[in-house]
Amino acid sequence: MLRVGVVGTGAMGQNHVRIYHEMEGVELAGIADVDEQRVNSLAKQYNTAGFTDYKELFAQDLDAVSIVVPTKLHRQVVFEALEAGLDVLVEKPIADTIENANAMIAKAKEVNKNLMVGHIERFNPAVMRLKEIIESGILGKIVSISTRRVGPYNPRIRDVGVILDIGVHDIDIICHLYDRNVNQVHAVAGANIHPFEDHASVHLRLDHDLTGLVEVNWLTPHKVRKLTVVGLEGVAYLDYIDQTVEIHDKGWIRYAKVEKAEPLKNELSHFIHCVANGEPAHPCGEEGRHALEVCLGAIRSYTEEKLVQIEY
C-alpha cells in the first residue's frame, strides 16, 4: 500500500482526495488545508487524518503527495515535500515564475524524486486516442493544430488571466501531439471583466512550418472545449468534453473508438504507477516549465505587442 496525502482541499483538491480514497493499492494517509472546518469535514468523510499544517502531514510516513494549492505557493510546498522524501504531483501551472520552476526541477533531481505536473488533458481518453491516431500516420504529416477553450468566467479565479488559467492546457496538448516544443509565440488579448486578460488568441510556431492556434475566453455563456488537427492525409476533430474523435479524409468520415473515463483518475493512476514502480512520471517538471514559458511569452507578446522567442 502506498501512503498518499493531499495538500489543498479546494474544488480541485477535493477530487484528488476522492480518487485516492477510491484507488486500490493506495492508502489516503492524510490531507491538509488552512481551512480547518473544511479539512476536518473531508477527513471525516474519507476516514483519514486532517491537518491545518502540511508539515504535520509530511511527517506521516508518506510515499507521495498531491499539491493543489495556489500557484504562488507551489515552490515552497513542493520544496518541503521533496525534502521530506516524497514523490510529488503538483497542479498546473508548475509555478508562478520560470525561476521558481527551475528551482523545483533542480530540487527534484537532487533528491531523485518525481516532480509530475498536473496537465490533466493529457489523460483525457480522447486526447490519448488522438495521440495514437497521429502516431499511426493515418492523418499524414501534421501541419496545424487549433483549439477553442471558451466559457463563462469563474469568480474564484482572481490571481491570473485566461492564458495561464486555461490556455496552458491547450499549449501543453499542442506540444504533446506534435512531440515538439514551441519556439515562437504571438498573442493578441484584452481585459474587459477581469484585472488580467479575459480573452486571447495565441499563435504558436513549432519548427519552421508547424503551427498551433489557441483561442480562449471567459466571455462565452456556454463551455466549448474542442481541438482540430490538420494533416496532409486527413483532419481530426476532438471534443474534450464529450471525449470524441472524428476523422475526415477524402473518402470517409470515421469515429474513433474512445473508452470514456475521468481524466483525473487516469492522471493519478499514472502517478501512482510511476511511484510504485520507480518510473519517471510525465508530464515532468521540464514539460511543465515549457508550458509556463510559452504562457508567459504569450502574455509578454500581447502586452508589448511583439513576437516572442521561447528559450526552452
C-alpha positions as CSV (number, residue, x, y, z in Angstrom):
1,M,0.0,0.0,0.0
2,L,1.3,3.4,-1.0
3,R,0.7,6.1,1.6
4,V,-0.5,9.3,-0.1
5,G,-1.5,12.7,1.0
6,V,-3.2,15.8,-0.5
7,V,-2.2,19.4,0.3
8,G,-5.0,21.8,-0.6
9,T,-8.7,20.7,-0.5
10,G,-10.4,23.3,-2.6
11,A,-12.5,22.4,-5.6
12,M,-9.8,20.5,-7.4
13,G,-8.1,19.2,-4.3
14,Q,-11.3,17.5,-3.2
15,N,-11.3,15.5,-6.4
16,H,-7.8,14.3,-5.6
17,V,-8.9,13.2,-2.2
18,R,-11.9,11.4,-3.6
19,I,-10.0,9.5,-6.2
20,Y,-7.1,8.5,-3.9
21,H,-9.7,7.2,-1.4
22,E,-11.3,5.0,-4.1
23,M,-8.0,3.8,-5.5
24,E,-6.8,0.2,-4.9
25,G,-3.3,-0.2,-3.6
26,V,-3.4,3.3,-2.1
27,E,-4.0,4.5,1.5
28,L,-5.1,8.1,1.8
29,A,-3.0,8.7,4.9
30,G,-4.0,12.4,5.4
31,I,-5.0,15.7,3.9
32,A,-4.0,19.3,4.8
33,D,-5.7,22.7,4.3
34,V,-5.6,26.0,6.1
35,D,-9.4,25.9,6.3
36,E,-9.8,23.9,9.5
37,Q,-13.6,23.3,9.1
38,R,-13.3,22.1,5.6
39,V,-10.3,19.8,6.2
40,N,-11.9,18.2,9.3
41,S,-15.2,17.6,7.4
42,L,-13.4,16.0,4.5
43,A,-11.2,13.9,6.8
44,K,-14.3,12.6,8.5
45,Q,-16.0,11.9,5.2
46,Y,-13.0,10.0,3.8
47,N,-11.9,8.4,7.1
48,T,-8.4,9.9,7.1
49,A,-6.3,12.4,9.2
50,G,-6.8,16.1,8.7
51,F,-4.2,18.8,9.3
52,T,-4.1,22.6,9.1
53,D,-0.3,22.5,8.8
54,Y,1.0,20.5,5.8
55,K,4.3,19.9,7.6
56,E,2.5,17.7,10.0
57,L,1.1,15.8,7.0
58,F,4.5,15.3,5.6
59,A,5.6,13.7,8.9
60,Q,3.1,10.8,8.5
61,D,5.4,8.4,6.7
62,L,4.0,9.2,3.2
63,D,5.3,7.9,-0.1
64,A,3.7,10.6,-2.3
65,V,1.6,13.7,-2.3
66,S,-0.6,15.8,-4.5
67,I,-0.1,19.6,-4.1
68,V,-3.2,21.5,-5.0
69,V,-2.5,25.0,-3.5
70,P,-2.4,28.4,-5.2
71,T,0.3,28.6,-7.8
72,K,2.3,31.2,-5.9
73,L,2.8,28.7,-3.1
74,H,4.0,25.8,-5.3
75,R,7.7,26.3,-4.8
76,Q,7.5,26.5,-1.0
77,V,5.3,23.4,-0.6
78,V,6.9,21.4,-3.3
79,F,10.4,22.0,-1.8
80,E,9.3,20.8,1.6
81,A,7.6,17.7,0.2
82,L,10.7,16.8,-1.8
83,E,12.9,17.4,1.3
84,A,10.6,15.0,3.2
85,G,11.4,12.3,0.6
86,L,8.1,12.3,-1.2
87,D,7.3,11.9,-4.9
88,V,5.2,15.0,-5.9
89,L,2.3,15.7,-8.2
90,V,1.8,19.5,-8.4
91,E,-1.2,21.0,-10.2
92,K,-0.7,23.2,-13.3
93,P,0.9,25.6,-13.9
94,I,4.1,24.3,-12.4
95,A,5.0,27.6,-10.8
96,D,4.4,31.4,-10.9
97,T,7.8,32.1,-12.4
98,I,10.4,30.3,-14.5
99,E,13.0,30.8,-11.7
100,N,10.7,29.0,-9.3
101,A,10.1,26.2,-11.8
102,N,13.8,25.8,-12.3
103,A,14.4,25.6,-8.6
104,M,11.7,22.9,-8.2
105,I,13.1,20.9,-11.1
106,A,16.6,21.1,-9.7
107,K,15.4,20.0,-6.2
108,A,13.6,17.0,-7.6
109,K,16.7,15.9,-9.4
110,E,18.8,16.5,-6.3
111,V,16.7,14.1,-4.2
112,N,15.9,11.8,-7.1
113,K,12.1,12.0,-6.8
114,N,9.3,12.5,-9.3
115,L,8.0,16.0,-9.9
116,M,4.9,15.5,-12.1
117,V,2.8,18.4,-13.3
118,G,-1.0,18.0,-13.4
119,H,-1.7,18.8,-17.1
120,I,-4.9,16.8,-16.9
121,E,-5.9,17.0,-20.5
122,R,-3.1,14.6,-21.5
123,F,-5.1,12.0,-19.7
124,N,-8.4,12.7,-21.4
125,P,-9.2,9.5,-23.2
126,A,-9.9,11.4,-26.4
127,V,-6.5,13.0,-26.4
128,M,-4.8,9.7,-25.6
129,R,-6.7,8.1,-28.6
130,L,-5.8,11.1,-30.9
131,K,-2.2,10.8,-30.0
132,E,-2.3,7.1,-31.1
133,I,-4.0,8.1,-34.4
134,I,-1.4,10.7,-35.2
135,E,1.5,8.3,-34.4
136,S,-0.2,5.7,-36.7
137,G,0.2,8.0,-39.7
138,I,-3.4,8.0,-40.7
139,L,-3.6,11.8,-40.9
140,G,-0.2,12.1,-42.7
141,K,2.2,14.9,-41.7
142,I,0.5,17.2,-39.1
143,V,0.9,20.8,-40.1
144,S,-1.7,22.7,-37.9
145,I,-3.4,22.2,-34.6
146,S,-6.0,24.7,-33.3
147,T,-8.0,24.7,-30.1
148,R,-11.0,26.5,-28.7
149,R,-11.5,26.6,-25.0
150,V,-14.1,29.2,-24.0
151,G,-16.9,29.6,-21.5
152,P,-18.2,31.8,-18.6
153,Y,-15.9,33.4,-16.0
154,N,-15.4,31.6,-12.7
155,P,-15.2,34.3,-10.0
156,R,-12.8,32.2,-7.8
157,I,-10.0,32.8,-10.4
158,R,-8.6,36.2,-9.4
159,D,-4.8,35.9,-9.5
160,V,-4.2,35.1,-13.2
161,G,-5.7,35.7,-16.6
162,V,-7.3,33.3,-19.0
163,I,-3.9,32.3,-20.7
164,L,-2.3,30.9,-17.5
165,D,-5.6,29.5,-16.1
166,I,-7.0,27.6,-19.1
167,G,-4.8,28.4,-22.2
168,V,-2.0,26.4,-20.6
169,H,-4.0,23.2,-21.1
170,D,-4.0,23.5,-24.9
171,I,-0.5,24.9,-25.2
172,D,0.7,21.7,-23.4
173,I,-1.5,19.5,-25.6
174,I,-0.3,21.0,-28.8
175,C,3.3,20.4,-27.8
176,H,2.3,16.9,-26.7
177,L,0.6,16.0,-30.0
178,Y,3.4,17.4,-32.1
179,D,6.0,16.0,-29.8
180,R,7.9,19.3,-30.2
181,N,8.4,22.5,-28.2
182,V,7.2,25.9,-29.2
183,N,9.9,28.3,-30.4
184,Q,7.9,31.4,-31.1
185,V,4.6,32.9,-29.8
186,H,2.5,35.8,-30.7
187,A,-0.7,36.8,-28.9
188,V,-3.5,39.3,-29.0
189,A,-5.6,39.7,-25.9
190,G,-7.6,42.1,-23.7
191,A,-9.3,42.6,-20.4
192,N,-12.9,43.5,-20.1
193,I,-14.3,41.8,-16.9
194,H,-11.1,40.8,-15.2
195,P,-7.9,42.6,-13.9
196,F,-5.9,40.3,-16.2
197,E,-6.7,39.2,-19.8
198,D,-10.1,37.5,-20.2
199,H,-9.8,36.7,-23.9
200,A,-6.8,35.8,-26.1
201,S,-5.8,34.4,-29.4
202,V,-2.3,32.8,-29.1
203,H,-0.4,31.8,-32.3
204,L,2.4,29.2,-31.8
205,R,5.2,28.2,-34.1
206,L,6.9,24.9,-33.7
207,D,9.9,24.3,-36.1
208,H,9.7,26.3,-39.3
209,D,6.4,25.2,-40.7
210,L,4.3,23.7,-37.9
211,T,1.6,25.9,-36.3
212,G,-0.7,26.0,-33.3
213,L,-3.6,28.3,-32.5
214,V,-5.2,28.7,-29.1
215,E,-8.4,30.6,-28.6
216,V,-9.5,31.2,-25.0
217,N,-12.0,33.4,-23.3
218,W,-14.2,33.8,-20.2
219,L,-16.9,35.7,-22.2
220,T,-18.8,32.9,-23.8
221,P,-22.0,31.9,-22.0
222,H,-21.5,28.1,-22.6
223,K,-18.5,25.9,-22.4
224,V,-16.7,24.8,-25.6
225,R,-13.6,22.6,-25.4
226,K,-12.5,21.5,-28.9
227,L,-9.4,20.8,-30.9
228,T,-8.7,20.4,-34.7
229,V,-5.7,18.6,-36.2
230,V,-4.9,19.2,-39.8
231,G,-2.7,16.6,-41.6
232,L,-1.8,16.1,-45.2
233,E,-4.0,13.0,-45.4
234,G,-6.9,14.0,-43.2
235,V,-8.4,16.1,-40.4
236,A,-9.3,15.1,-36.9
237,Y,-11.9,16.9,-34.7
238,L,-11.7,16.3,-31.0
239,D,-14.2,17.3,-28.3
240,Y,-12.6,17.3,-24.8
241,I,-16.0,17.3,-23.0
242,D,-17.7,14.6,-25.0
243,Q,-14.5,12.6,-25.3
244,T,-15.0,12.0,-29.0
245,V,-12.6,12.0,-32.0
246,E,-13.9,12.3,-35.6
247,I,-11.7,11.7,-38.6
248,H,-12.4,13.2,-42.1
249,D,-10.4,12.2,-45.2
250,K,-11.0,12.2,-48.9
251,G,-13.3,9.1,-48.8
252,W,-14.7,8.7,-45.3
253,I,-15.9,10.3,-42.1
254,R,-15.0,7.9,-39.2
255,Y,-15.4,8.0,-35.5
256,A,-12.6,6.6,-33.3
257,K,-13.4,4.2,-30.5
258,V,-12.7,6.0,-27.3
259,E,-13.1,4.3,-23.9
260,K,-14.5,7.2,-21.8
261,A,-13.1,7.8,-18.3
262,E,-12.4,10.5,-15.8
263,P,-9.2,12.2,-16.9
264,L,-8.1,13.0,-13.3
265,K,-8.5,9.3,-12.4
266,N,-6.2,8.4,-15.3
267,E,-3.7,11.0,-14.3
268,L,-3.5,9.9,-10.6
269,S,-3.3,6.3,-11.7
270,H,-0.3,7.1,-13.9
271,F,1.4,9.0,-11.0
272,I,0.8,6.1,-8.5
273,H,2.0,3.5,-11.0
274,C,5.2,5.5,-11.6
275,V,5.8,5.9,-7.8
276,A,5.2,2.2,-7.1
277,N,7.5,1.1,-9.9
278,G,10.2,3.7,-9.6
279,E,9.5,5.1,-13.1
280,P,9.7,8.7,-14.3
281,A,6.2,10.3,-14.4
282,H,5.0,12.6,-17.2
283,P,4.4,15.4,-17.8
284,C,7.6,16.0,-15.9
285,G,8.9,19.3,-14.5
286,E,10.7,20.3,-17.7
287,E,7.5,19.8,-19.7
288,G,5.5,21.9,-17.2
289,R,8.2,24.6,-17.3
290,H,7.9,24.8,-21.1
291,A,4.2,25.3,-21.0
292,L,4.7,28.0,-18.4
293,E,7.4,29.7,-20.5
294,V,5.0,29.8,-23.5
295,C,2.2,31.2,-21.4
296,L,4.4,33.9,-20.0
297,G,5.7,34.6,-23.5
298,A,2.2,35.0,-24.8
299,I,1.4,37.5,-22.0
300,R,4.6,39.4,-22.8
301,S,3.7,39.3,-26.5
302,Y,0.3,40.9,-26.1
303,T,1.4,43.5,-23.5
304,E,4.5,44.5,-25.6
305,E,2.8,43.9,-29.0
306,K,5.6,41.8,-30.4
307,L,6.7,38.3,-31.4
308,V,8.4,36.5,-28.5
309,Q,11.1,33.8,-28.8
310,I,10.9,30.8,-26.4
311,E,14.1,29.6,-24.8
312,Y,13.1,26.1,-23.7
